[in-house]
Amino acid sequence: MGSVSLKIGDGTARFKRATLCSSAVNGLMLFSVLTTNLFALYAFTYTPNSQSNHSLGHTQKNISVISEQVSLILREIESSQKKLSQMEKDLLGYESIDLSKPNTADELRLFLQHHQLPLGKDSRTGITEMVASVGHSCVKSMDMLSQFMDYNPSGKCPDDLSLAQKLILKGCEPLPRRRCFAKTISKAGLLPFPVSLWRNVSDKIVGWSGLSCKNFECLKGKKLSKDCVGCFDLAYGYENQRFVKARGKNDFLIDDVLAMGNGGIRIGFDIGGGSGTFAARMSERNVTIVTQALNVEAPYNDFIAARGLFPLFLSLDHRFPFYDNVFDLVHVGSALDVGGKPEKLEFLMFDIDRILRAGGLFWLDNFYCATDEKRRDLTRLIERFEYKKLKWVVGEKVGSGKSEVYLSAVLQKPVRV
């Protein structure tokens, strides 16, 4: 199996994959071992017909030939391994960013420079220099990345929030830091907490850069996602009834789920949390929720913050920036449908499991099962984690003129020794 180790910041991402090239190298190594053994067998069993006083000379000559052959084979193996490593890097799509290209922004070159520690090697960590952290997939979007880093140092940052989000969605995450002043928006009119939780937010205190809609009235008629239908209308829509009033058997109530936690739910993480209503309901019950969201088609992060809640601008392709076993609850709905190969969902589920403490709750909320196969695949994946099923409901809803199947569940993470 091929093994590639990628250094990003202070972490190491390790990839393992079977490739045609790695299989070829394994075959070459096996051939080398067999060849070496055959040479050794020949050296110790061959008896020349000449006089006995010449036998020692022949043996030494044979050993010399074998040593040369073994050295040649080892050099070939080393060369093949280097070629394999480079081919796997090309296939995975990362390599050291080439800063010599003429279109590379000067600020990007400066940011990615290695900076020696002023006092030399650190005795605790063993590092000798500080290395900038930037997503390895950025190398695939060098033109966009250089455009992002093309600005006047100590001046105003370009109005390029949409460009930053495009880079993130292409896997260029984390983005490099910049030495410019981000555009500020007047926050006059922000309401005090907790009044802010259920009052509509003014159009003037959020950023609309890169979005087709320029006010919340425009967003009211849009179905932004299955979890956000009219989710910015806090006064007159269904949003202010979510999680406290069920419209079907798949809609679990917050108080019922909290009761399953036996009073141990204090902090949680909401993945793809829309306008932050889940976090708002939890805050009324003294539970702190971090809400992950991107500003795709709407100013989610601005809106969540205006409600007095904690937004996290992060894509689901990024490892969650939390320590292991810290959350009492993780809540996710349609955002769990990440598309792509099954392994992509597996990586996400294992990261969710990592940040959820033993005994914590995983709340899967109205996950749309487009096909029976998709539902079975998700069910099999969840069963691999051996969570205790506290509640499991598969139900139908009428959407777009046809019946759709949804899965809702509350699962408890086991203690693993």
Salt bridges, closest charged atoms under 4 A:
GLU78 OE2 - LYS82 NZ 3.79
ASP106 OD1 - ARG109 NH1 3.11
GLU107 OE2 - ARG179 NH2 2.55
GLU129 OE2 - HIS114 ND1 2.87
ASP160 OD2 - ARG178 NH1 2.90
GLU217 OE1 - LYS220 NZ 3.42
GLU239 OE2 - ARG242 NH1 3.50
ASP251 OD1 - LYS397 NZ 3.69
ASP255 OD1 - ARG285 NE 2.65
ASP270 OD1 - HIS331 ND1 2.67
GLU284 OE1 - ARG281 NH1 3.07
GLU284 OE1 - ARG285 NH1 3.45
ASP317 OD1 - LYS344 NZ 3.53
ASP324 OD1 - ARG354 NH1 2.84
ASP328 OD1 - ARG266 NH2 2.90
ASP328 OD1 - ARG357 NE 2.51
ASP337 OD2 - LYS374 NZ 2.69
GLU346 OE2 - ARG384 NH1 3.27
ASP351 OD1 - ARG354 NE 2.66
ASP353 OD2 - LYS413 NZ 3.94
ASP353 OD1 - ARG416 NH2 2.93
ASP365 OD2 - HIS331 NE2 2.93
ASP372 OD1 - ARG375 NH2 4.00
ASP377 OD1 - ARG380 NH2 2.51
GLU383 OE2 - LYS389 NZ 3.89
GLU404 OE1 - LYS226 NZ 3.59
